[in-house]
Amino acid sequence: MPIEGYSGWDPADVAHTAELLSKTPFDKLAEHYDPVEMDTIGVYPRIWIRDGNDSLSYLRDNYASLVEVFVHAARHRSGLLQSFG
């Protein structure tokens, strides 16, 4: 049964996502960075225009952490739960 406010990945999804993230360098993702569009559509945490170039650094740091989490969970054949809030 889904729990409101949470997203989950089973171990197979975690392994697949870890592989994709590990093969995707941040600079490739940064090619699509558009702070105006991100603010316009309400991408959390809504700092994109306000923080200027610091928001791209924020993304870079958090992307690195996200990759680490998925790789670690995949290595241990774990699922993951995520919550915004």
PyMOL Python script that loads the backbone (N, CA, C, O; Angstrom):
from pymol import cmd

cmd.read_pdbstr("""\
ATOM      1  N   MET A   1       0.848  -1.175   0.000  1.00  0.00           N
ATOM      2  CA  MET A   1       0.000   0.000   0.000  1.00  0.00           C
ATOM      3  C   MET A   1       0.894   1.240   0.000  1.00  0.00           C
ATOM      4  O   MET A   1       1.767   1.364   0.859  1.00  0.00           O
ATOM      5  N   PRO A   2       0.691   2.169  -0.960  1.00  0.00           N
ATOM      6  CA  PRO A   2       1.492   3.399  -0.987  1.00  0.00           C
ATOM      7  C   PRO A   2       1.236   4.253   0.258  1.00  0.00           C
ATOM      8  O   PRO A   2       0.121   4.310   0.778  1.00  0.00           O
ATOM      9  N   ILE A   3       2.272   4.895   0.706  1.00  0.00           N
ATOM     10  CA  ILE A   3       2.165   5.813   1.835  1.00  0.00           C
ATOM     11  C   ILE A   3       2.270   7.221   1.275  1.00  0.00           C
ATOM     12  O   ILE A   3       3.250   7.554   0.608  1.00  0.00           O
ATOM     13  N   GLU A   4       1.275   8.047   1.540  1.00  0.00           N
ATOM     14  CA  GLU A   4       1.246   9.397   0.989  1.00  0.00           C
ATOM     15  C   GLU A   4       2.488  10.180   1.397  1.00  0.00           C
ATOM     16  O   GLU A   4       2.894  10.168   2.559  1.00  0.00           O
ATOM     17  N   GLY A   5       3.084  10.863   0.418  1.00  0.00           N
ATOM     18  CA  GLY A   5       4.259  11.687   0.683  1.00  0.00           C
ATOM     19  C   GLY A   5       5.579  10.955   0.504  1.00  0.00           C
ATOM     20  O   GLY A   5       6.642  11.561   0.633  1.00  0.00           O
ATOM     21  N   TYR A   6       5.528   9.655   0.208  1.00  0.00           N
ATOM     22  CA  TYR A   6       6.750   8.875   0.042  1.00  0.00           C
ATOM     23  C   TYR A   6       6.813   8.279  -1.356  1.00  0.00           C
ATOM     24  O   TYR A   6       5.786   7.963  -1.956  1.00  0.00           O
ATOM     25  N   SER A   7       8.013   8.132  -1.859  1.00  0.00           N
ATOM     26  CA  SER A   7       8.268   7.401  -3.096  1.00  0.00           C
ATOM     27  C   SER A   7       9.195   6.257  -2.740  1.00  0.00           C
ATOM     28  O   SER A   7      10.011   6.370  -1.826  1.00  0.00           O
ATOM     29  N   GLY A   8       9.072   5.170  -3.454  1.00  0.00           N
ATOM     30  CA  GLY A   8       9.926   4.029  -3.143  1.00  0.00           C
ATOM     31  C   GLY A   8      10.485   3.370  -4.389  1.00  0.00           C
ATOM     32  O   GLY A   8       9.874   3.400  -5.457  1.00  0.00           O
ATOM     33  N   TRP A   9      11.649   2.780  -4.233  1.00  0.00           N
ATOM     34  CA  TRP A   9      12.303   2.005  -5.275  1.00  0.00           C
ATOM     35  C   TRP A   9      12.614   0.629  -4.701  1.00  0.00           C
ATOM     36  O   TRP A   9      13.161   0.514  -3.604  1.00  0.00           O
ATOM     37  N   ASP A  10      12.265  -0.404  -5.444  1.00  0.00           N
ATOM     38  CA  ASP A  10      12.648  -1.743  -5.008  1.00  0.00           C
ATOM     39  C   ASP A  10      14.118  -1.956  -5.394  1.00  0.00           C
ATOM     40  O   ASP A  10      14.682  -1.147  -6.130  1.00  0.00           O
ATOM     41  N   PRO A  11      14.745  -3.040  -4.901  1.00  0.00           N
ATOM     42  CA  PRO A  11      16.173  -3.236  -5.169  1.00  0.00           C
ATOM     43  C   PRO A  11      16.540  -3.248  -6.656  1.00  0.00           C
ATOM     44  O   PRO A  11      17.607  -2.761  -7.030  1.00  0.00           O
ATOM     45  N   ALA A  12      15.671  -3.796  -7.502  1.00  0.00           N
ATOM     46  CA  ALA A  12      15.971  -3.808  -8.938  1.00  0.00           C
ATOM     47  C   ALA A  12      15.960  -2.390  -9.507  1.00  0.00           C
ATOM     48  O   ALA A  12      16.821  -2.034 -10.311  1.00  0.00           O
ATOM     49  N   ASP A  13      14.990  -1.586  -9.092  1.00  0.00           N
ATOM     50  CA  ASP A  13      14.932  -0.187  -9.542  1.00  0.00           C
ATOM     51  C   ASP A  13      16.134   0.601  -9.031  1.00  0.00           C
ATOM     52  O   ASP A  13      16.687   1.436  -9.747  1.00  0.00           O
ATOM     53  N   VAL A  14      16.531   0.334  -7.800  1.00  0.00           N
ATOM     54  CA  VAL A  14      17.703   1.008  -7.225  1.00  0.00           C
ATOM     55  C   VAL A  14      18.945   0.677  -8.041  1.00  0.00           C
ATOM     56  O   VAL A  14      19.723   1.567  -8.385  1.00  0.00           O
ATOM     57  N   ALA A  15      19.131  -0.600  -8.349  1.00  0.00           N
ATOM     58  CA  ALA A  15      20.317  -1.017  -9.114  1.00  0.00           C
ATOM     59  C   ALA A  15      20.322  -0.365 -10.498  1.00  0.00           C
ATOM     60  O   ALA A  15      21.357   0.119 -10.955  1.00  0.00           O
ATOM     61  N   HIS A  16      19.178  -0.353 -11.154  1.00  0.00           N
ATOM     62  CA  HIS A  16      19.076   0.257 -12.481  1.00  0.00           C
ATOM     63  C   HIS A  16      19.366   1.764 -12.411  1.00  0.00           C
ATOM     64  O   HIS A  16      20.106   2.299 -13.236  1.00  0.00           O
ATOM     65  N   THR A  17      18.782   2.431 -11.430  1.00  0.00           N
ATOM     66  CA  THR A  17      18.989   3.868 -11.275  1.00  0.00           C
ATOM     67  C   THR A  17      20.442   4.175 -10.926  1.00  0.00           C
ATOM     68  O   THR A  17      21.011   5.136 -11.445  1.00  0.00           O
ATOM     69  N   ALA A  18      21.043   3.377 -10.060  1.00  0.00           N
ATOM     70  CA  ALA A  18      22.458   3.578  -9.705  1.00  0.00           C
ATOM     71  C   ALA A  18      23.335   3.476 -10.939  1.00  0.00           C
ATOM     72  O   ALA A  18      24.269   4.261 -11.108  1.00  0.00           O
ATOM     73  N   GLU A  19      23.041   2.512 -11.800  1.00  0.00           N
ATOM     74  CA  GLU A  19      23.821   2.350 -13.027  1.00  0.00           C
ATOM     75  C   GLU A  19      23.664   3.565 -13.940  1.00  0.00           C
ATOM     76  O   GLU A  19      24.650   4.077 -14.470  1.00  0.00           O
ATOM     77  N   LEU A  20      22.428   4.025 -14.123  1.00  0.00           N
ATOM     78  CA  LEU A  20      22.187   5.196 -14.976  1.00  0.00           C
ATOM     79  C   LEU A  20      22.857   6.450 -14.414  1.00  0.00           C
ATOM     80  O   LEU A  20      23.505   7.198 -15.146  1.00  0.00           O
ATOM     81  N   LEU A  21      22.694   6.672 -13.109  1.00  0.00           N
ATOM     82  CA  LEU A  21      23.295   7.859 -12.498  1.00  0.00           C
ATOM     83  C   LEU A  21      24.815   7.817 -12.586  1.00  0.00           C
ATOM     84  O   LEU A  21      25.457   8.833 -12.850  1.00  0.00           O
ATOM     85  N   SER A  22      25.387   6.635 -12.363  1.00  0.00           N
ATOM     86  CA  SER A  22      26.845   6.498 -12.398  1.00  0.00           C
ATOM     87  C   SER A  22      27.418   6.788 -13.783  1.00  0.00           C
ATOM     88  O   SER A  22      28.560   7.229 -13.916  1.00  0.00           O
ATOM     89  N   LYS A  23      26.615   6.536 -14.806  1.00  0.00           N
ATOM     90  CA  LYS A  23      27.068   6.758 -16.182  1.00  0.00           C
ATOM     91  C   LYS A  23      26.750   8.156 -16.701  1.00  0.00           C
ATOM     92  O   LYS A  23      27.122   8.501 -17.823  1.00  0.00           O
ATOM     93  N   THR A  24      26.066   8.959 -15.893  1.00  0.00           N
ATOM     94  CA  THR A  24      25.651  10.285 -16.338  1.00  0.00           C
ATOM     95  C   THR A  24      26.418  11.357 -15.576  1.00  0.00           C
ATOM     96  O   THR A  24      26.107  11.639 -14.419  1.00  0.00           O
ATOM     97  N   PRO A  25      27.413  11.955 -16.215  1.00  0.00           N
ATOM     98  CA  PRO A  25      28.164  13.008 -15.532  1.00  0.00           C
ATOM     99  C   PRO A  25      27.294  14.249 -15.319  1.00  0.00           C
ATOM    100  O   PRO A  25      26.422  14.560 -16.130  1.00  0.00           O
ATOM    101  N   PHE A  26      27.545  14.933 -14.236  1.00  0.00           N
ATOM    102  CA  PHE A  26      26.764  16.118 -13.917  1.00  0.00           C
ATOM    103  C   PHE A  26      26.788  17.136 -15.054  1.00  0.00           C
ATOM    104  O   PHE A  26      25.773  17.768 -15.347  1.00  0.00           O
ATOM    105  N   ASP A  27      27.930  17.293 -15.683  1.00  0.00           N
ATOM    106  CA  ASP A  27      28.036  18.293 -16.749  1.00  0.00           C
ATOM    107  C   ASP A  27      27.055  18.019 -17.892  1.00  0.00           C
ATOM    108  O   ASP A  27      26.597  18.954 -18.548  1.00  0.00           O
ATOM    109  N   LYS A  28      26.736  16.771 -18.131  1.00  0.00           N
ATOM    110  CA  LYS A  28      25.735  16.431 -19.153  1.00  0.00           C
ATOM    111  C   LYS A  28      24.360  16.931 -18.725  1.00  0.00           C
ATOM    112  O   LYS A  28      23.610  17.468 -19.540  1.00  0.00           O
ATOM    113  N   LEU A  29      24.031  16.755 -17.453  1.00  0.00           N
ATOM    114  CA  LEU A  29      22.756  17.248 -16.943  1.00  0.00           C
ATOM    115  C   LEU A  29      22.726  18.775 -16.923  1.00  0.00           C
ATOM    116  O   LEU A  29      21.695  19.384 -17.209  1.00  0.00           O
ATOM    117  N   ALA A  30      23.837  19.379 -16.589  1.00  0.00           N
ATOM    118  CA  ALA A  30      23.902  20.839 -16.480  1.00  0.00           C
ATOM    119  C   ALA A  30      23.642  21.529 -17.817  1.00  0.00           C
ATOM    120  O   ALA A  30      23.286  22.707 -17.846  1.00  0.00           O
ATOM    121  N   GLU A  31      23.814  20.808 -18.920  1.00  0.00           N
ATOM    122  CA  GLU A  31      23.507  21.374 -20.230  1.00  0.00           C
ATOM    123  C   GLU A  31      22.030  21.771 -20.329  1.00  0.00           C
ATOM    124  O   GLU A  31      21.666  22.622 -21.140  1.00  0.00           O
ATOM    125  N   HIS A  32      21.194  21.157 -19.509  1.00  0.00           N
ATOM    126  CA  HIS A  32      19.748  21.404 -19.539  1.00  0.00           C
ATOM    127  C   HIS A  32      19.294  22.352 -18.426  1.00  0.00           C
ATOM    128  O   HIS A  32      18.097  22.594 -18.267  1.00  0.00           O
ATOM    129  N   TYR A  33      20.230  22.876 -17.671  1.00  0.00           N
ATOM    130  CA  TYR A  33      19.918  23.754 -16.542  1.00  0.00           C
ATOM    131  C   TYR A  33      19.322  25.060 -17.041  1.00  0.00           C
ATOM    132  O   TYR A  33      19.947  25.765 -17.834  1.00  0.00           O
ATOM    133  N   ASP A  34      18.129  25.386 -16.589  1.00  0.00           N
ATOM    134  CA  ASP A  34      17.432  26.609 -16.982  1.00  0.00           C
ATOM    135  C   ASP A  34      16.734  27.168 -15.745  1.00  0.00           C
ATOM    136  O   ASP A  34      15.587  26.813 -15.475  1.00  0.00           O
ATOM    137  N   PRO A  35      17.414  28.042 -14.984  1.00  0.00           N
ATOM    138  CA  PRO A  35      16.843  28.510 -13.725  1.00  0.00           C
ATOM    139  C   PRO A  35      15.504  29.227 -13.884  1.00  0.00           C
ATOM    140  O   PRO A  35      14.646  29.127 -13.007  1.00  0.00           O
ATOM    141  N   VAL A  36      15.315  29.939 -14.973  1.00  0.00           N
ATOM    142  CA  VAL A  36      14.034  30.634 -15.181  1.00  0.00           C
ATOM    143  C   VAL A  36      12.912  29.616 -15.339  1.00  0.00           C
ATOM    144  O   VAL A  36      11.868  29.732 -14.698  1.00  0.00           O
ATOM    145  N   GLU A  37      13.127  28.628 -16.186  1.00  0.00           N
ATOM    146  CA  GLU A  37      12.106  27.588 -16.388  1.00  0.00           C
ATOM    147  C   GLU A  37      11.854  26.815 -15.091  1.00  0.00           C
ATOM    148  O   GLU A  37      10.709  26.502 -14.767  1.00  0.00           O
ATOM    149  N   MET A  38      12.913  26.512 -14.358  1.00  0.00           N
ATOM    150  CA  MET A  38      12.766  25.747 -13.116  1.00  0.00           C
ATOM    151  C   MET A  38      11.931  26.519 -12.096  1.00  0.00           C
ATOM    152  O   MET A  38      11.082  25.941 -11.418  1.00  0.00           O
ATOM    153  N   ASP A  39      12.174  27.824 -11.990  1.00  0.00           N
ATOM    154  CA  ASP A  39      11.355  28.642 -11.089  1.00  0.00           C
ATOM    155  C   ASP A  39       9.918  28.743 -11.597  1.00  0.00           C
ATOM    156  O   ASP A  39       8.969  28.678 -10.815  1.00  0.00           O
ATOM    157  N   THR A  40       9.767  28.901 -12.902  1.00  0.00           N
ATOM    158  CA  THR A  40       8.439  29.042 -13.501  1.00  0.00           C
ATOM    159  C   THR A  40       7.560  27.820 -13.218  1.00  0.00           C
ATOM    160  O   THR A  40       6.380  27.962 -12.898  1.00  0.00           O
ATOM    161  N   ILE A  41       8.134  26.626 -13.336  1.00  0.00           N
ATOM    162  CA  ILE A  41       7.324  25.419 -13.125  1.00  0.00           C
ATOM    163  C   ILE A  41       7.357  24.926 -11.676  1.00  0.00           C
ATOM    164  O   ILE A  41       6.737  23.914 -11.350  1.00  0.00           O
ATOM    165  N   GLY A  42       8.077  25.637 -10.812  1.00  0.00           N
ATOM    166  CA  GLY A  42       8.040  25.335  -9.381  1.00  0.00           C
ATOM    167  C   GLY A  42       8.898  24.169  -8.933  1.00  0.00           C
ATOM    168  O   GLY A  42       8.521  23.443  -8.013  1.00  0.00           O
ATOM    169  N   VAL A  43      10.052  23.975  -9.571  1.00  0.00           N
ATOM    170  CA  VAL A  43      10.950  22.894  -9.167  1.00  0.00           C
ATOM    171  C   VAL A  43      11.494  23.185  -7.764  1.00  0.00           C
ATOM    172  O   VAL A  43      12.092  24.233  -7.521  1.00  0.00           O
ATOM    173  N   TYR A  44      11.275  22.242  -6.853  1.00  0.00           N
ATOM    174  CA  TYR A  44      11.747  22.347  -5.479  1.00  0.00           C
ATOM    175  C   TYR A  44      13.268  22.391  -5.479  1.00  0.00           C
ATOM    176  O   TYR A  44      13.887  21.615  -6.207  1.00  0.00           O
ATOM    177  N   PRO A  45      13.895  23.256  -4.704  1.00  0.00           N
ATOM    178  CA  PRO A  45      13.435  24.106  -3.630  1.00  0.00           C
ATOM    179  C   PRO A  45      13.194  25.563  -4.008  1.00  0.00           C
ATOM    180  O   PRO A  45      13.240  26.420  -3.125  1.00  0.00           O
ATOM    181  N   ARG A  46      12.946  25.878  -5.238  1.00  0.00           N
ATOM    182  CA  ARG A  46      12.603  27.233  -5.694  1.00  0.00           C
ATOM    183  C   ARG A  46      13.674  28.271  -5.323  1.00  0.00           C
ATOM    184  O   ARG A  46      13.375  29.329  -4.769  1.00  0.00           O
ATOM    185  N   ILE A  47      14.905  27.938  -5.642  1.00  0.00           N
ATOM    186  CA  ILE A  47      16.049  28.820  -5.364  1.00  0.00           C
ATOM    187  C   ILE A  47      16.748  29.256  -6.641  1.00  0.00           C
ATOM    188  O   ILE A  47      17.737  29.987  -6.584  1.00  0.00           O
ATOM    189  N   TRP A  48      16.262  28.828  -7.765  1.00  0.00           N
ATOM    190  CA  TRP A  48      17.033  28.853  -9.004  1.00  0.00           C
ATOM    191  C   TRP A  48      17.406  30.258  -9.456  1.00  0.00           C
ATOM    192  O   TRP A  48      18.570  30.499  -9.777  1.00  0.00           O
ATOM    193  N   ILE A  49      16.484  31.172  -9.491  1.00  0.00           N
ATOM    194  CA  ILE A  49      16.808  32.548  -9.865  1.00  0.00           C
ATOM    195  C   ILE A  49      17.400  33.280  -8.669  1.00  0.00           C
ATOM    196  O   ILE A  49      18.386  34.005  -8.799  1.00  0.00           O
ATOM    197  N   ARG A  50      16.804  33.087  -7.524  1.00  0.00           N
ATOM    198  CA  ARG A  50      17.226  33.797  -6.310  1.00  0.00           C
ATOM    199  C   ARG A  50      18.712  33.609  -6.021  1.00  0.00           C
ATOM    200  O   ARG A  50      19.398  34.566  -5.660  1.00  0.00           O
ATOM    201  N   ASP A  51      19.218  32.380  -6.176  1.00  0.00           N
ATOM    202  CA  ASP A  51      20.598  32.083  -5.784  1.00  0.00           C
ATOM    203  C   ASP A  51      21.603  32.164  -6.928  1.00  0.00           C
ATOM    204  O   ASP A  51      22.796  31.942  -6.720  1.00  0.00           O
ATOM    205  N   GLY A  52      21.136  32.478  -8.123  1.00  0.00           N
ATOM    206  CA  GLY A  52      22.055  32.642  -9.254  1.00  0.00           C
ATOM    207  C   GLY A  52      22.940  31.427  -9.464  1.00  0.00           C
ATOM    208  O   GLY A  52      22.463  30.293  -9.428  1.00  0.00           O
ATOM    209  N   ASN A  53      24.233  31.660  -9.685  1.00  0.00           N
ATOM    210  CA  ASN A  53      25.165  30.574  -9.967  1.00  0.00           C
ATOM    211  C   ASN A  53      25.323  29.607  -8.800  1.00  0.00           C
ATOM    212  O   ASN A  53      25.710  28.455  -9.001  1.00  0.00           O
ATOM    213  N   ASP A  54      25.029  30.059  -7.586  1.00  0.00           N
ATOM    214  CA  ASP A  54      25.117  29.157  -6.433  1.00  0.00           C
ATOM    215  C   ASP A  54      24.130  28.005  -6.552  1.00  0.00           C
ATOM    216  O   ASP A  54      24.366  26.931  -6.000  1.00  0.00           O
ATOM    217  N   SER A  55      23.031  28.215  -7.264  1.00  0.00           N
ATOM    218  CA  SER A  55      22.048  27.136  -7.380  1.00  0.00           C
ATOM    219  C   SER A  55      22.583  25.995  -8.241  1.00  0.00           C
ATOM    220  O   SER A  55      22.217  24.841  -8.019  1.00  0.00           O
ATOM    221  N   LEU A  56      23.430  26.289  -9.207  1.00  0.00           N
ATOM    222  CA  LEU A  56      24.046  25.221  -9.993  1.00  0.00           C
ATOM    223  C   LEU A  56      25.033  24.434  -9.130  1.00  0.00           C
ATOM    224  O   LEU A  56      25.136  23.215  -9.264  1.00  0.00           O
ATOM    225  N   SER A  57      25.748  25.111  -8.261  1.00  0.00           N
ATOM    226  CA  SER A  57      26.641  24.425  -7.308  1.00  0.00           C
ATOM    227  C   SER A  57      25.838  23.548  -6.360  1.00  0.00           C
ATOM    228  O   SER A  57      26.250  22.439  -6.021  1.00  0.00           O
ATOM    229  N   TYR A  58      24.690  24.056  -5.937  1.00  0.00           N
ATOM    230  CA  TYR A  58      23.781  23.281  -5.078  1.00  0.00           C
ATOM    231  C   TYR A  58      23.383  21.978  -5.779  1.00  0.00           C
ATOM    232  O   TYR A  58      23.403  20.905  -5.177  1.00  0.00           O
ATOM    233  N   LEU A  59      23.025  22.089  -7.048  1.00  0.00           N
ATOM    234  CA  LEU A  59      22.658  20.893  -7.806  1.00  0.00           C
ATOM    235  C   LEU A  59      23.823  19.931  -7.933  1.00  0.00           C
ATOM    236  O   LEU A  59      23.660  18.723  -7.762  1.00  0.00           O
ATOM    237  N   ARG A  60      25.006  20.469  -8.236  1.00  0.00           N
ATOM    238  CA  ARG A  60      26.189  19.610  -8.404  1.00  0.00           C
ATOM    239  C   ARG A  60      26.471  18.818  -7.121  1.00  0.00           C
ATOM    240  O   ARG A  60      26.688  17.608  -7.172  1.00  0.00           O
ATOM    241  N   ASP A  61      26.467  19.493  -5.992  1.00  0.00           N
ATOM    242  CA  ASP A  61      26.738  18.826  -4.711  1.00  0.00           C
ATOM    243  C   ASP A  61      25.684  17.773  -4.399  1.00  0.00           C
ATOM    244  O   ASP A  61      26.012  16.665  -3.974  1.00  0.00           O
ATOM    245  N   ASN A  62      24.426  18.119  -4.609  1.00  0.00           N
ATOM    246  CA  ASN A  62      23.356  17.184  -4.279  1.00  0.00           C
ATOM    247  C   ASN A  62      23.273  16.031  -5.268  1.00  0.00           C
ATOM    248  O   ASN A  62      22.862  14.932  -4.896  1.00  0.00           O
ATOM    249  N   TYR A  63      23.649  16.256  -6.501  1.00  0.00           N
ATOM    250  CA  TYR A  63      23.684  15.160  -7.474  1.00  0.00           C
ATOM    251  C   TYR A  63      24.746  14.142  -7.056  1.00  0.00           C
ATOM    252  O   TYR A  63      24.508  12.935  -7.107  1.00  0.00           O
ATOM    253  N   ALA A  64      25.902  14.626  -6.650  1.00  0.00           N
ATOM    254  CA  ALA A  64      26.966  13.723  -6.199  1.00  0.00           C
ATOM    255  C   ALA A  64      26.484  12.882  -5.015  1.00  0.00           C
ATOM    256  O   ALA A  64      26.759  11.684  -4.954  1.00  0.00           O
ATOM    257  N   SER A  65      25.776  13.496  -4.088  1.00  0.00           N
ATOM    258  CA  SER A  65      25.248  12.758  -2.939  1.00  0.00           C
ATOM    259  C   SER A  65      24.195  11.751  -3.365  1.00  0.00           C
ATOM    260  O   SER A  65      24.154  10.637  -2.843  1.00  0.00           O
ATOM    261  N   LEU A  66      23.346  12.129  -4.305  1.00  0.00           N
ATOM    262  CA  LEU A  66      22.314  11.227  -4.800  1.00  0.00           C
ATOM    263  C   LEU A  66      22.932   9.986  -5.444  1.00  0.00           C
ATOM    264  O   LEU A  66      22.482   8.866  -5.203  1.00  0.00           O
ATOM    265  N   VAL A  67      23.947  10.189  -6.250  1.00  0.00           N
ATOM    266  CA  VAL A  67      24.639   9.064  -6.877  1.00  0.00           C
ATOM    267  C   VAL A  67      25.212   8.149  -5.803  1.00  0.00           C
ATOM    268  O   VAL A  67      25.072   6.929  -5.892  1.00  0.00           O
ATOM    269  N   GLU A  68      25.852   8.719  -4.798  1.00  0.00           N
ATOM    270  CA  GLU A  68      26.431   7.915  -3.714  1.00  0.00           C
ATOM    271  C   GLU A  68      25.373   7.076  -3.008  1.00  0.00           C
ATOM    272  O   GLU A  68      25.604   5.902  -2.719  1.00  0.00           O
ATOM    273  N   VAL A  69      24.226   7.664  -2.730  1.00  0.00           N
ATOM    274  CA  VAL A  69      23.153   6.948  -2.034  1.00  0.00           C
ATOM    275  C   VAL A  69      22.683   5.760  -2.862  1.00  0.00           C
ATOM    276  O   VAL A  69      22.558   4.649  -2.347  1.00  0.00           O
ATOM    277  N   PHE A  70      22.424   5.991  -4.138  1.00  0.00           N
ATOM    278  CA  PHE A  70      21.936   4.901  -4.982  1.00  0.00           C
ATOM    279  C   PHE A  70      22.985   3.815  -5.177  1.00  0.00           C
ATOM    280  O   PHE A  70      22.656   2.629  -5.153  1.00  0.00           O
ATOM    281  N   VAL A  71      24.240   4.201  -5.370  1.00  0.00           N
ATOM    282  CA  VAL A  71      25.306   3.215  -5.544  1.00  0.00           C
ATOM    283  C   VAL A  71      25.470   2.387  -4.266  1.00  0.00           C
ATOM    284  O   VAL A  71      25.612   1.166  -4.334  1.00  0.00           O
ATOM    285  N   HIS A  72      25.450   3.036  -3.121  1.00  0.00           N
ATOM    286  CA  HIS A  72      25.572   2.328  -1.846  1.00  0.00           C
ATOM    287  C   HIS A  72      24.404   1.344  -1.654  1.00  0.00           C
ATOM    288  O   HIS A  72      24.611   0.184  -1.296  1.00  0.00           O
ATOM    289  N   ALA A  73      23.189   1.819  -1.893  1.00  0.00           N
ATOM    290  CA  ALA A  73      22.017   0.952  -1.731  1.00  0.00           C
ATOM    291  C   ALA A  73      22.065  -0.216  -2.712  1.00  0.00           C
ATOM    292  O   ALA A  73      21.732  -1.344  -2.348  1.00  0.00           O
ATOM    293  N   ALA A  74      22.474   0.042  -3.944  1.00  0.00           N
ATOM    294  CA  ALA A  74      22.561  -1.032  -4.944  1.00  0.00           C
ATOM    295  C   ALA A  74      23.600  -2.069  -4.530  1.00  0.00           C
ATOM    296  O   ALA A  74      23.376  -3.271  -4.675  1.00  0.00           O
ATOM    297  N   ARG A  75      24.729  -1.605  -4.019  1.00  0.00           N
ATOM    298  CA  ARG A  75      25.789  -2.514  -3.583  1.00  0.00           C
ATOM    299  C   ARG A  75      25.281  -3.457  -2.493  1.00  0.00           C
ATOM    300  O   ARG A  75      25.728  -4.599  -2.393  1.00  0.00           O
ATOM    301  N   HIS A  76      24.348  -2.971  -1.680  1.00  0.00           N
ATOM    302  CA  HIS A  76      23.805  -3.772  -0.577  1.00  0.00           C
ATOM    303  C   HIS A  76      22.448  -4.394  -0.918  1.00  0.00           C
ATOM    304  O   HIS A  76      21.761  -4.936  -0.052  1.00  0.00           O
ATOM    305  N   ARG A  77      22.078  -4.303  -2.201  1.00  0.00           N
ATOM    306  CA  ARG A  77      20.821  -4.874  -2.698  1.00  0.00           C
ATOM    307  C   ARG A  77      19.624  -4.400  -1.895  1.00  0.00           C
ATOM    308  O   ARG A  77      18.748  -5.183  -1.528  1.00  0.00           O
ATOM    309  N   SER A  78      19.607  -3.100  -1.629  1.00  0.00           N
ATOM    310  CA  SER A  78      18.551  -2.485  -0.817  1.00  0.00           C
ATOM    311  C   SER A  78      17.578  -1.724  -1.710  1.00  0.00           C
ATOM    312  O   SER A  78      17.908  -1.313  -2.822  1.00  0.00           O
ATOM    313  N   GLY A  79      16.382  -1.555  -1.189  1.00  0.00           N
ATOM    314  CA  GLY A  79      15.423  -0.626  -1.765  1.00  0.00           C
ATOM    315  C   GLY A  79      15.644   0.741  -1.131  1.00  0.00           C
ATOM    316  O   GLY A  79      16.479   0.889  -0.238  1.00  0.00           O
ATOM    317  N   LEU A  80      14.904   1.726  -1.587  1.00  0.00           N
ATOM    318  CA  LEU A  80      15.003   3.068  -1.017  1.00  0.00           C
ATOM    319  C   LEU A  80      13.616   3.671  -0.861  1.00  0.00           C
ATOM    320  O   LEU A  80      12.712   3.410  -1.655  1.00  0.00           O
ATOM    321  N   LEU A  81      13.467   4.487   0.182  1.00  0.00           N
ATOM    322  CA  LEU A  81      12.284   5.328   0.374  1.00  0.00           C
ATOM    323  C   LEU A  81      12.737   6.774   0.335  1.00  0.00           C
ATOM    324  O   LEU A  81      13.832   7.108   0.785  1.00  0.00           O
ATOM    325  N   GLN A  82      11.883   7.627  -0.209  1.00  0.00           N
ATOM    326  CA  GLN A  82      12.205   9.045  -0.303  1.00  0.00           C
ATOM    327  C   GLN A  82      10.978   9.842   0.093  1.00  0.00           C
ATOM    328  O   GLN A  82       9.848   9.472  -0.222  1.00  0.00           O
ATOM    329  N   SER A  83      11.219  10.943   0.791  1.00  0.00           N
ATOM    330  CA  SER A  83      10.135  11.831   1.182  1.00  0.00           C
ATOM    331  C   SER A  83      10.581  13.272   1.019  1.00  0.00           C
ATOM    332  O   SER A  83      11.697  13.625   1.402  1.00  0.00           O
ATOM    333  N   PHE A  84       9.734  14.092   0.464  1.00  0.00           N
ATOM    334  CA  PHE A  84       9.973  15.531   0.451  1.00  0.00           C
ATOM    335  C   PHE A  84       9.128  16.104   1.566  1.00  0.00           C
ATOM    336  O   PHE A  84       7.924  15.855   1.637  1.00  0.00           O
ATOM    337  N   GLY A  85       9.747  16.856   2.417  1.00  0.00           N
ATOM    338  CA  GLY A  85       8.947  17.472   3.454  1.00  0.00           C
ATOM    339  C   GLY A  85       9.675  17.739   4.637  1.00  0.00           C
ATOM    340  O   GLY A  85       9.116  18.262   5.601  1.00  0.00           O
TER     341      GLY A  85
END
""", "prot")
cmd.dss("prot")
cmd.show_as("cartoon", "prot")
cmd.util.cbc("prot")
cmd.orient("prot")
